[in-house]
Amino acid sequence: MAETAAAAAFSEGVPCWADAQLPDVEAGKRFYGELFGWTFPKTAEAAGETAGAGPVALAALDGAPVAGLTPKRDGRMPTVWTVYFATPDARALARRITAAGGGIITAPTELPGPSGDLGTAALVTDPEGAVFGLWQPAAHPGFGRRHERRTFCWAELYARDTATVDRFYGTLFHDALFGPDATPDFGRVPVSGVFAAEMPPHFLVHFGVGDCEETLGTVSRLGGRVQVPPFETSYGRVAVVTDNQGASFAVLER
């Protein structure tokens, strides 16, 4: 499948999309619409399906796609934000992931859209079980805006065995992390540095904000909660919150 010029902006291993799997997408629209000013154009409704979920409502900021909200098909599935990494060949990357000690949750699947395939998606895990997505773009290249307020800015991996995950991601996404043009959009820290030691390894999606405390007040007013109060990191001031349905994400002030 030919790669579009827009999709070419995301080299393999670069976070290119994020979505939330929610019990109530309409409630999610109200929450994130007020929190971040996202809109949900009618033309984007049911534009496709994410891996293992259902029709996705595309969130837009000033007309550009910034995230997706997807209804959970199964109540046993977690309510969670997932980050997707770009790849020109999802099936080949999935094979490399299993060879390196990771696992497959949902095999690479082409996702139909109203005017052709949106792309190929998969859900996978690293050797510690942290879940992330793969996205091989077609009609939908990924983020239309990022690295600014109210959009995706960073993904942090909270890991237990940092040496193991360093080898895993360093091998899979070497150029994105260490190549001459590398501008990494994700990092990793020990899970116990922020969360309780029993917290499972996981990725945490970060959205940019102008004022961390003001944003936390809005989250609480909308029915969410503060999971971890603001703390300083090498990439900015971060707080971890959950939305009004329990999906965790971080807000990043920098």
N, C-alpha and C positions, 0 to 999 in steps of 0.2 A: 504494500500500500504506500503510495507516494506521500511524502511528508510535505505539508504546506509551508509556505514562507513564515507564517505566524508560528506554527508549531516548532520550526527550527530554532526559535529563540530559547527553547528549553532543551538543553542537552541532557543525555542520560544521567540520572542521579540527581537532577534538580527538582525540588518540590514544585509541582506545576498545578496542583488542585487540592481542594479540601472539601469534604462534605460531612454533614452531621446526619446520623440515622436516628430519627425521632419517633416516638409514639404518635405525636400529633403535629403534623407539618404546619397546619394553620396557626396553631399556637406558637410554633417556631417562627413563622413569618412575623407575627405581631411582636415577639420578643426582640428578634434581631433587627426588624425594621425600625423599632424605636431606639434600640441601643446603638446601632451603627448607621442608621439612615439608609439601609438597604431597601431596594424595591424588588418586586417579584413580577416582572412583565407577564401578561397573560400569554404572550407568544412563546414564553419559556416553560409554561406549565406542561408537565408530562413529556418533556423534550427527549427523554431517554431514561435509562435505568443505570444506577451504579451497580458495581459487582455485588451480587447477593442481596440486593435491596429491592427497590421499586421505583416508580416514576419520580424523577428528581425535579424539584422546583429550583430554578436557577436564580440566585440572588445577584442583583446588579447594583453597581455604584456609578452614578452618572452614565448609565447605559452600558457599562462594561461588566462582564461576568466576574464575580469575586468569590463565590462559594456555592454549594448546593445543599439543599435540605431534602432528605429522603425518608419516606415512611418505612418503619420496620415491618418486615413481613412476619416476624416471629417474635413474640413477647420475650422469649428467652435470650434474644440477641441484646448486647449492651447498647445503651443510649450513649453515643460516643461521637467525637469528631475524629475523622481519619485523614491523614495526609497522603497524597499520591505523588509518586516519583515518576518523572518522565522517562520514557524509553522508546526507541525506534522499533523494538521487537519484544513485546511482552512475553511471548512464549519462550523465546531464547533466554530472556532474563529470568523467568520462572525456573527454568532448568538449572541455571547457574545458582540460583538461590537454594534449591534443594541440594545441589552438589556441595554447597558451602555450609550446610547444616541447618538451613532454614526450612520452612514448611509452606504448604499451599492451603489456604482456606477456601478460596474460590478460584478455580482455574481461569486463565485468560478467556474472556468472552467479548465478542463484538456487540456493541450496544447500538440499537437502531435509533434514529432520530427522524423528524418529519421530512427531512430532505437528504437522507443518506445516513451512513454510519457516523455516530459521534466519535467513536474510537473503540479501543480494546482495553478492558479493565480487568484487574485481578486483585485479590486480597491475599497477602502473604504474611509470614512471620519471620523474624530473625531467630537465631539459635536460642534466645532467651524467651521467645514467645511474644515479643512486642509486635503488634500488628501495624502494617502499613499497606498502601495500595500502589499498584503500577498503572500507569496510563500511557497507552500508545495512541497518540492523537490522530484524528481524521478531521471531521467537520468541527469538532470542539477542541481547540488547542490547549485550553486550560485557562489560567488566570488572565483576565484582560487588564487588570490593575493589581499591583502588589507593592510591598515595601513602602507603604504610606499609611496614614491614619485610616482606620475603618476597613483595612484590607489585611491579607496575610502578610506577615513580616518574618516569621521564624518558626521552626519546629525543633523542639528539644526532645531528645531521647533520654529517658530516665532508665538507667541500666543497673544491673547488679555486677556482672562480670565485665568490666569495661575493657579488659584486654581482649576478650572473645569478640565483643561487638566491634571493637576497633579493627580487628583483622577482617571481620565479615564485611563491614561497610567500606573499609579501605580497599578491599579487593573488588567488590561489586562496583563501586562508584569512585574509583581512584581519580579519574580525570576531573570529575565535578568537585572533588574534595581537595585535590593536590595538584591538578594540572596548571599550566601557565595562565589560563584564563579563569581559574577557579574563583567563584564568589559564593562560598557555601551558604545555604539558607537553613542548615540544620547543624546541631551539635549534640554532644552527649555529656551527661554528668551522672554520678552515682545517685540512685533513687533515694538513698538515705540522706542525701544532702538537703532535700526539701520535704520529702514525704516520710511517713513511717516506714520502717525497714521491711514490713510485710507487704507493702504496696507492690503489685506486679510491675515488671518492666513495661513501659509504654511510651508512645510518642505524645507530646502535648503541642497542639497547634496554638500559635500566638497571633493575635491581631493588634495592629498599631492603634494607639490612642494618644490624645493630647495631654490628658490629665488623669493619672491612675486613680486618685481618690475620688474624683468626680464620677468616673466611670463605675467604680465600685458602688457608689451610692445609687446610680441608675440600675445596676444589676440587681441590687437588693430591692429597689422599688418595684421592679418588674417581676419579682418572685424568684430570682436566682439567689445564690448565696456565695459568700467569700470562703473559698477553701483554704487558701494560703494568703495571708496579708502581704503587702508589697515588700519586695526584697531586691537588693542590687545584684546585677549580673554583669558580665563582661560586655554584653550586648544591649544593656539598658535596664530600666526598672520594671519589674515584673510582678504581677499578682495572678493567682490561680483562682478561677471562679467556676461555678456551674450555672447553666441556664435553668429556666423554670421547669425543665423536664429531666435534669440530672446530667446533661452532657458537659464534661469538663473542657475548659479552654483557658488560655492565658491572655491577659492584656499587657501590652508592652509599650511603655513610655520611653521615648528616646529622642 
